[in-house]
Amino acid sequence: MPAKKIAAKARSAAPKPVKKPAAKVKPVKKTAIAQKLSKTGAPKSPEAVVPASVAGLSELEARFVQEYLVDLNGTQAYLRAKPGAKETTARTESSKLLAKPNIQASVTKGKAERSERTGITADIAIKEAWAIMTADPRELMEHRIGCCRFCWGKGFLYQRTQAEFDRAEAELAKVNEAAIESGKPVKDFDPLGGVGYDKRRSPNPECPECAGEGEGRTVFKDTRNISPAAASLFAGVKDTKEGLEIKLHSKDSAMDKVFRHLGLYNDKIQLTMPTVLIKDLTGRKD
């Protein structure tokens, strides 16, 4: 048999190689941050979509850092980063995360990135919080105590201002004119306690009407003339059924921010109980 025919026959008899299906490659799951940034049209490269502050962190760590930068509250940041977690767990795990050098470095980078984006520095934010915290609300409104109408009137009788006195006298004159025309008797003007009432004057401790306590009133200040600190505290004016209401920014919230910045909070609470008390509670004598 010719050599060419033998080779052809051998090739046709040889088993055909079995093609193996191509291995399926599981898509890499994007972190929540990468997914959020990709939706905004940012480049799909991981190096481009992940901020420098969370690069190299796990998905949970990255979310925690981003949430922590919102309010610098570790427990709340963990609860938002991992929904469903218990508060006790969040408190413990957030402390562990914040103790890690890479997390601390990420938080520092995140603050720097935020300052660069917004142009707002920590100094500016703390100065504003400090202004709210130390502002005197009396620059915006006061509750004043002044004399009552009887405090300084002659014989502790009702006292008028000069304008009130003149109006009362003029009104009585008109009444008397009409009385004369109709043939009726005229009335004498009663000066009562005289003139000179000034609500800014201090109460008379001998006044039988108010017992020296005077009358209170609320005074709103002209906001054009307040200090920068009071302007930071001022949050606007609301017109209510009872009158005007001045709204203020929370001093407690400002104090919380300043205290957190200074590291004055100690979130670790240790509960201790004397040994003697424990023995008493258990009923044991030894």
C-alpha positions in Angstrom: 0.0 0.0 0.0 1.4 3.4 -0.9 2.8 5.5 2.0 0.4 8.4 1.3 -2.7 6.1 1.6 -1.4 4.6 4.9 -0.8 8.1 6.5 -4.3 9.2 5.4 -5.9 6.1 6.9 -4.0 6.5 10.2 -5.1 10.1 10.5 -8.8 9.1 9.9 -8.5 6.4 12.5 -6.9 8.6 15.2 -9.4 9.8 17.8 -10.4 13.4 17.4 -9.4 15.7 20.3 -12.2 16.7 22.6 -12.7 20.5 22.9 -13.0 21.5 26.6 -15.4 24.3 27.3 -13.8 27.6 28.1 -13.6 28.2 31.9 -16.2 30.7 33.1 -14.6 33.7 34.7 -16.7 35.1 37.5 -17.1 38.8 37.3 -15.4 40.7 40.1 -18.0 42.3 42.3 -17.6 46.0 42.5 -17.6 47.7 45.8 -20.5 49.9 46.7 -18.3 52.9 46.2 -17.1 51.8 42.7 -20.7 51.1 41.7 -21.9 54.5 42.8 -19.1 56.3 41.0 -19.5 54.3 37.8 -23.1 55.4 37.6 -22.0 59.0 37.6 -20.0 58.5 34.4 -16.6 58.2 36.1 -13.9 56.0 34.4 -14.4 52.2 35.0 -10.8 51.7 36.0 -10.7 50.7 39.8 -7.8 53.0 40.3 -9.9 55.9 38.8 -13.2 55.3 40.6 -12.0 54.5 44.1 -10.9 57.6 46.1 -7.4 57.5 47.4 -8.8 57.6 50.9 -10.3 54.1 50.5 -7.9 52.5 48.1 -6.7 49.1 49.3 -9.5 48.7 51.9 -12.1 46.0 52.0 -15.6 46.8 51.0 -16.8 47.1 54.6 -13.8 49.2 55.6 -14.2 51.5 52.6 -17.9 52.1 53.4 -17.0 52.6 57.1 -14.4 55.3 56.3 -16.8 57.1 54.0 -19.6 57.0 56.6 -17.2 58.0 59.4 -16.2 61.1 57.5 -19.9 62.3 57.6 -20.1 62.9 61.3 -17.0 61.3 62.9 -19.2 59.0 64.9 -17.7 55.5 64.8 -20.8 53.6 66.1 -23.2 55.3 63.7 -20.8 55.0 60.8 -20.6 51.2 61.3 -24.4 50.9 61.6 -24.8 52.7 58.3 -21.9 50.8 56.6 -23.4 47.5 57.8 -27.2 47.7 58.1 -28.7 45.2 60.5 -25.7 45.2 62.9 -26.5 45.6 66.6 -25.4 48.8 68.3 -23.2 46.9 70.8 -21.5 45.2 67.9 -21.1 48.4 66.0 -19.5 50.1 69.1 -17.0 47.3 69.5 -16.2 46.8 65.8 -15.9 50.5 65.0 -13.4 50.9 67.8 -11.4 48.0 66.3 -11.5 49.6 62.9 -10.5 53.0 64.1 -7.5 51.5 65.9 -6.1 50.1 62.6 -3.3 52.2 61.1 -4.6 51.9 57.5 -8.1 53.1 58.6 -6.6 56.0 60.4 -4.5 56.9 57.3 -7.7 56.6 55.2 -9.6 58.9 57.4 -6.8 61.5 57.3 -6.7 61.2 53.5 -10.5 61.5 53.3 -10.5 64.7 55.3 -7.7 66.1 53.1 -9.7 65.2 49.9 -12.8 66.8 51.3 -11.0 70.0 52.2 -9.4 70.1 48.7 -12.8 69.6 47.1 -14.8 72.1 49.1 -12.1 74.6 50.1 -13.3 74.2 53.7 -10.6 73.4 56.3 -11.0 72.0 59.8 -10.0 75.3 61.2 -12.9 77.1 59.4 -15.4 74.5 60.6 -14.2 74.5 64.2 -14.2 78.3 64.3 -17.8 78.4 63.2 -18.8 75.8 65.7 -16.9 77.7 68.4 -18.7 80.9 67.5 -22.1 79.2 67.8 -21.0 77.6 71.1 -19.8 80.9 72.7 -22.3 83.4 71.2 -24.4 85.3 73.7 -28.1 84.9 72.7 -28.9 88.1 74.6 -27.5 89.9 71.5 -30.5 88.6 69.7 -33.3 88.8 72.3 -33.8 89.6 76.0 -36.4 89.1 78.6 -36.6 92.4 80.5 -38.3 93.3 83.7 -39.6 96.9 84.0 -41.9 98.8 86.2 -45.6 98.5 86.0 -48.1 101.3 85.4 -48.5 101.9 89.1 -44.9 101.7 90.4 -44.0 105.4 90.0 -47.4 107.0 89.7 -48.5 109.6 92.2 -50.1 107.8 95.1 -49.4 104.5 93.2 -52.1 105.5 90.8 -52.1 104.5 87.0 -49.3 106.5 85.3 -49.4 107.6 81.6 -46.8 108.6 79.2 -46.9 112.2 78.1 -48.5 111.3 74.7 -51.1 109.1 76.4 -51.9 111.9 78.8 -52.4 114.4 76.0 -54.6 112.1 74.0 -56.8 111.4 77.0 -57.2 115.1 77.8 -58.1 115.8 74.1 -60.7 113.0 74.0 -62.3 114.3 77.2 -62.4 117.8 75.7 -64.4 116.6 72.7 -66.8 114.7 75.0 -67.3 117.9 77.1 -68.0 120.0 74.0 -70.7 117.6 72.9 -72.1 117.7 76.5 -72.2 121.5 76.5 -74.1 121.5 73.2 -76.7 119.0 74.5 -76.9 120.8 77.9 -75.4 117.9 79.8 -72.8 118.4 82.6 -69.1 118.3 81.7 -66.6 116.0 83.4 -63.4 116.9 85.0 -60.2 115.4 83.7 -58.6 112.9 86.1 -54.8 113.0 85.8 -54.6 109.7 87.8 -50.9 109.0 88.6 -49.7 111.8 86.3 -47.2 111.5 83.5 -43.7 110.0 83.2 -44.3 106.3 82.7 -41.2 104.6 81.2 -41.3 100.8 81.0 -37.5 100.6 81.0 -37.5 101.9 84.6 -36.9 99.5 87.4 -39.9 98.3 89.5 -40.7 100.1 92.7 -40.2 97.7 95.5 -43.0 99.5 97.4 -45.6 99.1 94.6 -48.8 97.6 96.0 -49.9 96.6 92.5 -47.0 94.4 91.4 -45.3 93.9 94.8 -42.1 95.2 93.4 -41.8 92.4 90.7 -42.7 94.7 87.8 -43.7 93.4 84.4 -41.7 91.2 82.0 -41.5 91.6 78.2 -39.4 90.0 75.4 -37.3 92.3 73.3 -35.9 91.4 69.9 -32.7 93.0 68.8 -31.9 94.5 65.4 -29.9 91.8 63.6 -28.0 94.4 61.6 -26.0 95.4 64.7 -25.1 92.0 66.1 -21.6 90.5 66.4 -20.2 87.8 64.0 -20.6 85.2 66.7 -24.3 86.1 67.2 -24.8 86.1 63.5 -23.5 82.5 63.4 -26.0 81.6 66.1 -28.9 83.3 64.4 -30.9 80.9 62.2 -33.8 83.2 61.1 -37.2 84.5 62.2 -40.5 82.6 62.2 -43.9 84.3 62.2 -46.2 82.3 64.4 -49.8 82.8 65.8 -48.3 83.9 69.0 -45.9 86.4 67.3 -42.4 86.4 66.0 -40.0 83.5 67.0 -36.3 83.7 66.7 -34.7 80.5 65.6 -31.2 79.6 66.8 -28.6 77.0 65.8 -28.1 74.4 68.4 -25.4 75.2 70.9 -25.3 71.5 72.1 -24.6 70.3 68.5 -21.8 72.9 68.1 -20.4 71.8 71.5 -20.5 68.2 70.4 -18.5 69.0 67.3 -15.9 70.9 69.2 -15.5 68.3 71.9 -15.1 65.5 69.3 -12.5 67.5 67.5 -10.6 68.0 70.7 -10.9 64.3 71.6 -12.7 65.1 74.9 -15.1 62.2 74.7 -14.4 58.9 76.3 -16.7 56.3 74.6 -15.4 53.4 76.7 -17.6 53.0 79.7 -16.3 50.7 82.4 -18.9 49.4 84.9 -17.3 48.3 88.2 -18.8 47.1 91.4 -17.1 46.7 94.8 -16.4 43.1 95.8 -18.3 43.5 99.1 -21.4 44.5 97.2 -21.2 41.5 94.9 -21.0 39.2 97.9 -24.0 40.8 99.5 -26.0 40.4 96.4 -25.2 36.7 96.1 -25.9 36.1 99.8 -22.5 34.6 100.5 -20.6 35.6 103.6 -17.1 34.5 102.4 
